[in-house]
Amino acid sequence: MATSIASGSGQLHFSEAAYKGHSCKQVYRFSSVTIQSSIQKEPSWSSRGVSKLLRLQRHNGSYSQAYVNRKSHRPAIASCLRNGSTKYFDFAVIGSGVAGLRYALEVAKHGTVAVITKAEPHESNTNYAQGGVSAVLCPKDSVESHMQDTIVAGAYLCDEETVRVVCTEGPERIRELIAMGASFDHGEDGNLHLAREGGHSHRRIVHAADMTGREIERALLEAVKKDPNIYVFEHHFAIDLLTSQDGSDTICHGVDTLNTETLEVVRFISKVTLVASGGAGHIYPSTTNPPVATGDGIAMAHRAQAVISNMEFVQFHPTALADEGLPIRPTIARENAFLITEAVRGDGGILYNLDMQRFMPLYDERAELAPRDVVARSIDDQLKMRNEKYVLLDISHRGKEKILSHFPNIAAECLRYGLDITQQPIPVVPAAHYMCGGVRAGLQGETNVQGLYVAGEVACTGLHGANRLASNSLLEALVFARRAVQPSIDHMTGSRIDLGASSWWPRPIVPTSLGDVTQRKIILKTKEVRKQLQSMMWEYVGIVRSTTRLETADKRIGELELEWETYLFQQGWEPTMVGLEACEMRNLFCCAKLVVSSALSRHESRGLHYTIDFPHVEESLRLPTIILPSSPLSSTWSSRQLHKQAMC
């Protein structure tokens, strides 16, 4: 069973004049519907389950002849880089984190690959991951124990089959990384040094000091640079997926992108597309995510008719560095909060309020080793109760040598601002960190959209349930990137690209016709609106929620979106125009609305979703939240593709 809500966000926000004649007055609201499917006999996360939810009728071999013809054993594209603004590849990968790069390296053995990245290739959530990768590598540990820890942390909303797959295949994925050149810390006995983090019953965290993600990214990027079949396109912002309809099937044929340096729209036509673009941390004002994490992949997939799931479960990391508590405050506000890894608490760090009173034992018997949702809510309660801005995390009792060897990056960052963590406690505060929801995926990363796969934070595989266990994110990315390879190859080898397909979709327009002054005004307005949206999300859709506050968020976000879109179109903006700031803003609005609507539909408190109106767990509601595709005829700019889907 799964809880289902039909997507849409109120009425269309444009009058006939503002929307250049493309108005639609029909109103769509979220409504709760229960779809019957057996979790026991047919896992709800399988592609069959997704297809059943959408009432999809798969037509064997009857794909659109105008776009991709399914033939057996077609050769890979030999000449993928065409002159001009259209490029043809066997595989298009959106995102250059661990999921995207690991997948690219495997499928490149079978065809040409475009890795499309929004900024520099290393600028991803992977690069900022400090703690490590969890895997069963110690004889005293077991797959069953890792599974149990994952399911308990996920508040029993995890899909058991997915959990078993990830925990079983994880160790081999780690060995593959090591074989590729990734260097992890070893103990004095020569074996991998395994750390322990909150929610884990054993030491199973493989790490490279407190810069694990950076080391994994380094090793993968080095391998990618050496692969002649992989082409990396830096500073290419993914605008929208290119899709067509074949009866009830939606088929993906690639993606439109904006080269943010040349301001050229570049179209990628591909047989297979993998979205691995990370999460949406920047719907909140304070997040550990890099600036690129604006929910682009989730929003694009939603607009392309993909099923979305569990968006109410936003993980707030309990311990981001609180700049207000530093002896020397940064002179320039950070674009993203500096993470103080879970491993600090796992290594014995203790949380105190500003009176140096330890408080975690008051909330949970596991104290500082409780799962993240529990620790974040406990800190939030302390801050509100005491009217303070941060709490303190003390690791100084562990000894200088051990601290500096395990946490050199954190020590160096704090020392920049006059704080010596070997002698002083670290000021910390919760910050948005990870989306446990996303594009609903099966056990091979497949979605309900033909030719579209997802991996990493953008995906909702069922592993995390209502709360992610520490260091399970990189593990999930590695496992699902690898599992998506074979079905992708099968789809690619059975497909042929029609080189004329590109002309079937009109191209997005760069708004140069508006002039520099108008464009600057739009950018300034958009930045202002972005801050307003982030403030609303923190105020009304934060760590502790209520129905009244969620309804207020729903109303105010809708009004803010209307105000922003009206302003854009009054300035001469066209529905098919694209710019980095405006497209990020539409994606942030889309993801924020998905979070709010999902939260309103869950009438219980489970994992990361805590509401004072339904403060208890309800066994009858232990179901994933499903957001069905929105109507292409009635939506706001943020939730509608730039061009109407081609029908065949």
Legacy VTK file of the C-alpha trace (Angstrom):
# vtk DataFile Version 3.0
C-alpha trace
ASCII
DATASET POLYDATA
POINTS 648 float
0.000 0.000 0.000
1.048 3.565 -0.521
-0.423 6.917 0.344
-0.964 8.841 -2.874
-1.552 12.526 -3.505
-2.337 13.910 -6.925
0.060 16.689 -7.788
-0.639 20.312 -8.580
-0.389 23.471 -6.542
-3.499 25.551 -6.634
-4.663 27.432 -9.645
-2.601 28.500 -12.614
-0.985 31.781 -11.764
-1.232 33.693 -15.025
-3.960 35.807 -16.522
-4.438 35.691 -20.290
-2.429 38.895 -20.706
0.437 37.905 -18.455
0.740 34.431 -19.898
0.571 35.411 -23.540
-2.641 33.553 -24.213
-1.745 30.244 -22.576
-4.062 30.551 -19.601
-5.995 27.761 -17.943
-8.489 28.393 -15.162
-8.868 24.857 -13.824
-7.928 24.369 -10.177
-5.999 21.297 -8.958
-5.452 20.661 -5.266
-3.642 17.862 -3.477
-5.964 15.123 -2.326
-5.326 11.912 -0.439
-6.020 8.647 -2.224
-4.988 5.165 -1.155
-3.622 2.927 -3.903
-3.824 -0.785 -3.206
-0.624 -2.756 -3.732
0.967 -5.351 -1.517
4.256 -4.476 0.118
4.748 -8.065 1.138
4.074 -9.815 -2.161
5.032 -7.007 -4.547
7.477 -4.458 -3.065
6.048 -0.972 -3.404
9.392 0.314 -4.651
9.537 -1.960 -7.694
9.012 -0.603 -11.177
5.880 -2.758 -11.373
4.534 -0.968 -8.325
5.278 2.422 -9.818
3.680 1.428 -13.106
0.585 0.191 -11.322
0.250 3.493 -9.467
0.289 5.397 -12.738
-1.922 2.872 -14.538
0.818 2.612 -17.148
0.358 0.108 -19.952
3.777 -0.887 -21.227
3.732 -1.551 -24.970
6.487 -3.998 -25.829
8.460 -2.497 -28.670
5.895 0.165 -29.616
7.995 3.246 -28.981
7.748 6.451 -30.965
9.337 6.029 -34.375
9.943 9.773 -34.497
12.244 9.673 -31.521
13.763 6.371 -30.430
13.200 3.159 -32.355
13.731 0.032 -30.307
15.927 -2.317 -32.337
18.131 -5.109 -31.121
21.906 -4.761 -30.886
22.324 -1.344 -32.470
25.918 -0.060 -32.341
26.830 2.753 -29.981
27.013 6.292 -31.303
30.469 6.720 -32.817
30.434 10.461 -33.414
28.750 12.062 -30.447
30.023 15.632 -30.609
28.190 17.422 -33.398
28.838 20.953 -34.494
26.286 23.427 -33.265
24.058 23.320 -30.228
22.791 19.723 -30.385
24.898 16.810 -29.168
24.151 13.103 -29.472
25.248 10.519 -26.908
24.361 7.001 -25.908
24.157 8.045 -22.253
23.546 11.450 -20.670
24.455 11.767 -16.985
23.171 14.821 -15.120
25.422 15.388 -12.104
29.076 14.752 -11.294
28.912 13.384 -7.766
29.670 9.825 -6.751
26.495 8.389 -8.330
26.909 10.090 -11.699
30.635 9.425 -12.064
30.480 5.807 -10.911
27.675 5.100 -13.381
29.490 6.937 -16.203
32.625 4.850 -15.760
30.660 1.621 -16.184
28.377 2.540 -19.085
31.332 4.126 -20.941
32.498 0.569 -21.635
29.464 0.256 -23.924
28.960 3.691 -25.490
29.562 7.422 -25.419
28.746 9.329 -22.246
28.031 13.002 -21.583
28.533 14.030 -17.944
26.623 17.287 -17.538
27.555 19.285 -14.456
26.170 22.592 -13.230
29.466 24.040 -12.023
32.948 22.522 -11.724
32.917 18.696 -11.785
33.987 18.466 -8.132
31.235 20.802 -6.902
28.768 18.242 -5.598
27.298 17.009 -2.324
29.782 14.127 -2.506
32.692 16.537 -2.209
31.273 17.936 1.046
30.590 14.545 2.660
32.891 14.321 5.691
31.959 11.218 7.645
32.384 8.246 5.359
30.699 5.241 3.776
29.014 2.578 5.879
29.614 -1.064 5.003
29.926 -4.393 6.779
33.682 -5.022 6.690
34.344 -6.274 10.220
33.934 -9.969 11.158
32.012 -8.947 14.293
29.484 -7.023 12.167
26.758 -8.482 9.940
24.440 -7.534 7.101
21.498 -8.218 9.401
22.851 -5.765 11.987
23.379 -3.058 9.366
19.867 -3.690 8.079
18.382 -3.424 11.548
20.195 -0.151 12.260
18.987 1.274 8.929
15.374 0.244 9.504
15.296 1.538 13.098
16.788 4.882 12.048
14.271 5.022 9.171
11.378 4.682 11.643
10.352 1.362 10.036
9.345 3.046 6.779
12.292 1.563 4.852
11.709 -0.974 2.099
13.244 -4.160 3.467
14.266 -5.565 0.075
16.074 -2.340 -0.812
17.812 -2.288 2.571
18.999 -5.866 2.139
20.309 -5.190 -1.361
22.266 -2.107 -0.293
23.717 -3.615 2.885
24.682 -6.824 1.049
26.289 -5.185 -1.991
27.948 -2.332 -0.086
31.242 -4.047 0.816
31.973 -4.931 -2.830
31.319 -1.323 -3.884
33.917 -0.180 -1.314
36.459 -2.667 -2.660
35.852 -1.327 -6.163
36.621 2.202 -5.001
39.851 1.059 -3.381
40.828 -0.753 -6.593
40.227 2.497 -8.486
42.649 4.352 -6.229
40.537 5.768 -3.421
42.635 5.959 -0.257
40.936 5.362 3.092
42.343 5.490 6.617
43.915 2.330 8.032
44.554 1.348 11.635
47.819 0.257 13.202
46.986 -3.361 12.290
46.947 -2.460 8.597
43.213 -2.973 8.201
40.732 -0.273 7.273
39.975 1.998 10.219
36.254 1.722 10.845
34.520 4.545 12.704
31.174 4.485 14.463
28.450 7.104 14.062
25.046 7.811 15.571
22.487 5.048 15.009
25.103 2.386 14.189
25.537 -0.570 16.530
29.011 -1.423 15.165
32.079 0.288 13.771
31.471 0.170 10.015
32.276 3.642 8.643
35.081 3.645 6.083
36.611 7.121 5.960
39.452 9.312 4.773
39.966 11.464 7.884
37.024 13.925 7.784
37.195 14.445 4.003
35.878 11.127 2.698
33.662 12.534 -0.030
36.498 14.637 -1.377
38.763 11.585 -1.638
36.112 9.506 -3.414
35.382 12.363 -5.810
39.100 12.741 -6.533
39.535 9.077 -7.405
36.444 8.990 -9.618
37.305 12.211 -11.450
40.810 10.942 -12.191
39.331 7.796 -13.725
36.799 9.809 -15.718
39.510 12.057 -17.181
41.332 9.005 -18.498
38.255 7.503 -20.175
38.057 8.406 -23.899
34.331 7.652 -24.042
33.357 10.175 -21.332
32.902 13.859 -22.154
32.442 16.272 -19.238
30.417 19.434 -19.873
31.136 21.939 -17.104
28.874 24.898 -16.315
25.907 23.324 -18.099
22.713 23.838 -16.114
20.025 21.216 -16.812
16.797 23.016 -17.712
14.256 20.323 -18.562
14.146 16.704 -19.658
13.051 16.076 -23.249
10.097 13.708 -23.267
7.399 12.342 -25.543
4.216 10.392 -24.945
3.504 7.001 -26.499
0.016 6.176 -25.345
0.225 6.097 -21.560
4.035 5.838 -21.553
6.295 8.827 -21.050
9.670 8.422 -22.765
12.821 10.432 -22.032
15.149 11.355 -24.904
17.675 13.639 -23.243
17.883 17.085 -21.697
18.084 20.763 -22.568
20.886 22.647 -20.823
22.107 26.214 -20.492
25.831 26.862 -20.802
26.076 29.427 -18.010
29.371 30.820 -19.331
28.400 31.334 -22.994
24.612 31.628 -22.342
23.978 29.144 -25.154
21.202 26.559 -24.952
22.728 23.133 -25.632
20.491 20.144 -26.359
21.638 16.620 -25.481
19.831 13.798 -27.284
20.526 10.449 -25.646
19.224 6.906 -25.578
19.448 6.747 -21.779
19.448 9.540 -19.197
20.591 9.200 -15.585
19.687 12.009 -13.194
22.160 12.166 -10.300
21.937 15.863 -9.501
21.704 15.748 -5.703
19.150 17.255 -3.345
17.332 20.494 -2.598
18.961 21.828 0.559
18.690 25.423 -0.611
14.949 25.534 -0.068
16.132 26.419 3.466
18.248 29.422 4.522
20.929 27.331 6.210
22.122 24.123 4.582
25.282 22.055 4.440
24.664 21.533 0.714
26.769 23.354 -1.895
25.121 26.213 -3.851
24.295 23.863 -6.751
21.754 21.916 -4.628
18.562 23.661 -5.728
16.413 20.598 -6.394
16.896 20.718 -10.172
16.697 16.957 -10.746
13.613 16.399 -8.586
11.786 19.333 -10.176
12.749 18.328 -13.733
11.634 14.757 -13.165
8.353 15.931 -11.625
7.681 18.118 -14.651
8.512 15.140 -16.889
5.753 13.065 -15.226
7.982 10.994 -12.934
6.543 9.760 -9.639
7.888 11.547 -6.538
7.897 10.054 -3.040
8.453 10.879 0.660
9.303 14.565 0.230
8.189 15.401 3.771
11.306 13.735 5.163
13.965 16.445 5.116
16.968 15.622 7.253
18.444 18.444 9.305
21.988 17.650 10.321
22.178 18.322 14.074
25.640 19.849 14.008
26.543 22.502 11.473
29.093 25.078 12.586
27.320 28.061 14.184
29.236 31.111 12.987
27.593 33.247 15.682
29.460 31.301 18.358
32.940 31.634 16.847
35.506 33.931 18.503
36.068 35.566 15.112
32.993 35.691 12.910
33.307 35.257 9.143
33.165 38.618 7.396
31.251 37.174 4.432
28.169 35.003 4.921
28.720 31.396 3.857
26.851 30.074 0.823
26.487 26.795 2.675
26.910 25.873 6.330
30.095 24.102 7.376
29.322 20.560 8.480
30.594 19.101 11.754
30.499 15.419 10.932
28.464 12.836 12.793
31.754 11.093 13.490
32.627 13.729 16.118
29.758 12.467 18.261
30.560 8.907 17.272
34.092 9.442 18.566
32.887 10.647 21.964
31.759 14.237 21.380
29.308 15.542 23.999
26.559 18.120 23.488
26.066 20.895 26.052
23.870 23.958 26.279
25.550 27.320 26.905
25.548 26.659 30.665
27.650 23.548 29.949
24.799 21.255 30.950
24.746 17.985 29.037
21.221 17.505 27.677
21.012 14.551 25.277
20.474 11.901 28.025
17.295 13.816 28.919
15.846 13.075 25.478
17.107 9.615 24.507
18.901 6.764 26.247
21.360 6.607 23.336
22.356 10.197 24.158
24.705 11.676 21.535
24.592 8.420 19.550
20.859 8.697 18.855
19.813 9.018 15.192
19.986 12.444 13.590
16.276 13.221 13.751
16.269 12.715 17.516
19.412 14.798 18.083
18.211 17.626 15.802
14.834 17.839 17.586
16.556 17.780 20.972
18.851 20.658 20.019
15.883 22.549 18.551
13.990 22.109 21.827
16.948 23.385 23.856
17.333 26.448 21.649
13.652 27.360 21.855
13.363 26.632 25.571
16.445 28.665 26.458
16.101 31.298 23.709
19.641 30.631 22.503
21.174 30.528 19.016
23.431 27.465 19.268
24.651 24.648 21.509
28.169 23.326 22.125
29.799 20.106 20.944
32.892 19.187 22.938
35.498 16.681 21.748
38.488 18.225 23.565
38.650 15.386 26.129
39.709 12.934 23.397
43.268 14.227 23.196
44.942 16.562 20.732
46.705 13.962 18.588
43.606 11.847 18.061
41.427 14.877 17.298
43.838 16.296 14.727
44.325 12.944 13.009
40.604 12.164 12.787
39.238 15.658 12.138
41.967 17.749 10.483
39.579 19.628 8.177
37.217 20.621 10.993
40.126 21.635 13.221
41.620 23.815 10.488
38.312 25.503 9.640
37.581 26.341 13.286
41.137 27.588 13.868
40.652 30.075 11.002
38.125 31.785 13.255
40.063 31.588 16.517
38.636 28.311 17.869
40.930 25.453 18.924
38.726 22.342 19.053
41.409 20.442 21.006
40.737 22.841 23.912
37.350 24.485 23.282
33.818 23.242 22.461
32.446 23.806 18.954
29.324 25.986 18.531
26.793 24.028 16.473
23.236 24.382 15.183
21.006 22.183 12.963
20.975 22.871 9.207
19.153 21.314 6.253
21.292 18.445 5.077
19.649 15.656 3.066
16.414 14.841 1.211
15.224 11.353 2.069
12.498 11.722 -0.548
12.874 12.268 -4.272
12.191 10.579 -7.602
10.707 7.164 -6.930
13.052 4.448 -8.158
13.007 0.672 -8.418
15.796 -1.695 -7.457
17.746 -0.864 -10.617
17.333 2.885 -10.409
14.512 2.801 -12.958
11.640 5.276 -12.894
8.166 5.155 -14.412
9.560 7.235 -17.336
11.070 5.057 -20.064
14.814 5.633 -20.512
15.125 7.675 -17.301
17.143 6.403 -14.320
18.031 8.068 -11.033
20.708 7.531 -8.385
21.992 9.343 -5.321
20.128 11.908 -3.252
17.761 12.807 -6.096
16.295 9.289 -5.883
13.880 7.815 -3.375
14.750 4.117 -3.376
13.124 3.140 -0.081
16.475 2.711 1.694
16.199 5.657 4.071
12.536 5.459 5.007
11.627 8.364 7.267
15.211 9.193 8.276
18.612 8.403 6.786
21.138 6.498 8.872
24.509 8.263 9.006
26.908 7.424 6.136
24.293 5.439 4.224
24.026 8.117 1.513
27.330 7.533 -0.283
26.688 3.808 0.080
23.272 4.084 -1.590
24.724 6.208 -4.394
27.422 3.629 -5.111
25.071 0.657 -5.028
22.317 2.146 -7.185
24.707 3.719 -9.682
26.084 0.234 -10.255
22.663 -1.455 -10.327
21.382 0.986 -12.966
24.169 0.018 -15.388
22.876 -3.233 -16.915
19.287 -2.091 -17.592
20.708 1.103 -19.070
22.966 -0.870 -21.388
20.061 -3.093 -22.387
17.941 -0.022 -23.192
20.796 1.620 -25.101
21.634 -1.399 -27.239
17.979 -1.809 -28.157
17.556 1.841 -29.191
18.373 3.993 -32.183
18.498 7.777 -32.160
16.811 9.599 -35.016
19.166 12.498 -35.748
16.175 14.640 -36.680
14.536 14.163 -33.298
16.018 17.373 -31.923
13.717 19.497 -34.065
10.602 18.092 -32.423
11.020 20.335 -29.383
11.282 24.129 -29.731
14.411 25.460 -28.062
14.344 27.464 -24.839
15.183 31.138 -25.308
17.884 33.131 -23.495
16.286 36.496 -22.524
18.815 38.776 -24.273
15.928 40.616 -25.954
14.899 42.042 -22.573
18.086 44.093 -22.300
20.715 44.228 -19.557
18.786 46.560 -17.234
15.642 44.427 -17.200
17.645 41.229 -16.762
19.463 42.701 -13.764
16.144 43.753 -12.224
14.786 40.227 -12.673
17.892 38.693 -11.094
17.720 41.053 -8.088
13.999 40.359 -7.615
14.622 36.619 -7.880
17.366 36.711 -5.234
15.008 38.589 -2.909
12.204 36.068 -3.514
14.617 33.188 -2.936
15.463 34.511 0.542
11.770 34.947 1.309
10.997 31.366 0.288
13.870 30.030 2.393
12.671 31.997 5.426
9.140 30.667 5.016
10.380 27.087 4.803
12.463 27.442 7.980
9.689 29.252 9.845
6.788 26.967 8.881
8.288 23.713 7.543
11.276 23.203 9.828
12.242 20.571 12.372
8.972 20.773 14.350
5.771 21.337 12.367
2.041 21.834 12.831
-0.953 21.670 10.512
-1.627 25.382 10.912
1.946 26.301 10.069
2.033 23.956 7.086
-1.215 25.404 5.760
0.221 28.880 6.240
3.318 27.835 4.299
1.174 26.405 1.508
-0.755 29.665 1.203
2.181 32.045 1.524
4.441 30.107 -0.847
1.656 30.110 -3.435
1.234 33.861 -3.029
4.977 34.458 -3.263
5.217 32.353 -6.409
2.324 34.276 -7.949
3.987 37.580 -7.084
7.322 36.494 -8.585
5.895 34.998 -11.754
3.663 38.017 -12.313
6.680 40.305 -11.941
8.684 38.275 -14.462
5.966 38.322 -17.091
5.275 42.007 -16.562
8.945 42.586 -17.366
8.494 40.802 -20.690
9.580 37.325 -19.666
8.244 34.551 -21.897
7.263 31.067 -20.644
10.050 29.509 -22.758
12.787 31.877 -21.557
15.590 30.510 -19.390
18.187 31.990 -17.081
20.171 30.384 -14.272
18.620 32.360 -11.408
15.052 32.121 -12.710
15.284 28.394 -13.479
16.797 27.650 -10.061
13.976 29.653 -8.495
11.280 27.674 -10.324
12.942 24.464 -9.144
13.099 25.704 -5.541
9.409 26.623 -5.662
8.559 23.217 -7.126
10.482 21.303 -4.439
9.207 23.484 -1.599
5.613 22.829 -2.656
6.289 19.095 -2.903
7.678 19.106 0.668
4.747 21.099 2.073
2.086 19.029 0.312
3.687 15.772 1.396
3.963 16.998 4.985
0.299 18.015 5.031
-0.725 14.555 3.841
1.065 12.697 6.673
-1.103 12.689 9.791
1.453 11.199 12.160
4.949 11.940 13.449
7.496 9.576 11.970
11.237 10.040 11.645
12.112 13.450 10.269
8.493 14.553 10.023
7.383 15.687 13.466
4.089 17.542 13.900
2.611 18.663 17.202
-0.920 17.946 15.925
-0.151 14.255 15.347
2.711 13.631 17.781
2.663 9.818 17.684
3.544 7.103 15.217
0.489 5.416 13.695
1.105 1.872 12.453
-1.745 2.143 9.948
0.064 5.083 8.319
3.395 3.276 7.854
3.214 3.888 4.112
5.325 5.871 1.655
3.867 9.126 0.366
3.376 9.077 -3.403
3.038 12.202 -5.552
1.555 11.358 -8.916
2.461 13.411 -12.017
0.869 16.797 -12.418
-1.488 17.654 -15.225
0.452 19.292 -18.074
-2.592 21.484 -18.730
-2.913 23.057 -15.291
0.196 24.085 -13.432
2.446 26.964 -12.525
5.634 27.715 -14.419
7.628 25.862 -11.753
5.796 22.576 -12.293
5.275 22.607 -16.071
7.786 21.751 -18.773
8.855 24.675 -20.937
7.415 22.942 -24.003
4.335 20.787 -24.299
5.200 17.120 -24.535
5.148 15.736 -28.051
2.368 13.210 -28.556
2.577 10.241 -30.861
LINES 1 649
648 0 1 2 3 4 5 6 7 8 9 10 11 12 13 14 15 16 17 18 19 20 21 22 23 24 25 26 27 28 29 30 31 32 33 34 35 36 37 38 39 40 41 42 43 44 45 46 47 48 49 50 51 52 53 54 55 56 57 58 59 60 61 62 63 64 65 66 67 68 69 70 71 72 73 74 75 76 77 78 79 80 81 82 83 84 85 86 87 88 89 90 91 92 93 94 95 96 97 98 99 100 101 102 103 104 105 106 107 108 109 110 111 112 113 114 115 116 117 118 119 120 121 122 123 124 125 126 127 128 129 130 131 132 133 134 135 136 137 138 139 140 141 142 143 144 145 146 147 148 149 150 151 152 153 154 155 156 157 158 159 160 161 162 163 164 165 166 167 168 169 170 171 172 173 174 175 176 177 178 179 180 181 182 183 184 185 186 187 188 189 190 191 192 193 194 195 196 197 198 199 200 201 202 203 204 205 206 207 208 209 210 211 212 213 214 215 216 217 218 219 220 221 222 223 224 225 226 227 228 229 230 231 232 233 234 235 236 237 238 239 240 241 242 243 244 245 246 247 248 249 250 251 252 253 254 255 256 257 258 259 260 261 262 263 264 265 266 267 268 269 270 271 272 273 274 275 276 277 278 279 280 281 282 283 284 285 286 287 288 289 290 291 292 293 294 295 296 297 298 299 300 301 302 303 304 305 306 307 308 309 310 311 312 313 314 315 316 317 318 319 320 321 322 323 324 325 326 327 328 329 330 331 332 333 334 335 336 337 338 339 340 341 342 343 344 345 346 347 348 349 350 351 352 353 354 355 356 357 358 359 360 361 362 363 364 365 366 367 368 369 370 371 372 373 374 375 376 377 378 379 380 381 382 383 384 385 386 387 388 389 390 391 392 393 394 395 396 397 398 399 400 401 402 403 404 405 406 407 408 409 410 411 412 413 414 415 416 417 418 419 420 421 422 423 424 425 426 427 428 429 430 431 432 433 434 435 436 437 438 439 440 441 442 443 444 445 446 447 448 449 450 451 452 453 454 455 456 457 458 459 460 461 462 463 464 465 466 467 468 469 470 471 472 473 474 475 476 477 478 479 480 481 482 483 484 485 486 487 488 489 490 491 492 493 494 495 496 497 498 499 500 501 502 503 504 505 506 507 508 509 510 511 512 513 514 515 516 517 518 519 520 521 522 523 524 525 526 527 528 529 530 531 532 533 534 535 536 537 538 539 540 541 542 543 544 545 546 547 548 549 550 551 552 553 554 555 556 557 558 559 560 561 562 563 564 565 566 567 568 569 570 571 572 573 574 575 576 577 578 579 580 581 582 583 584 585 586 587 588 589 590 591 592 593 594 595 596 597 598 599 600 601 602 603 604 605 606 607 608 609 610 611 612 613 614 615 616 617 618 619 620 621 622 623 624 625 626 627 628 629 630 631 632 633 634 635 636 637 638 639 640 641 642 643 644 645 646 647
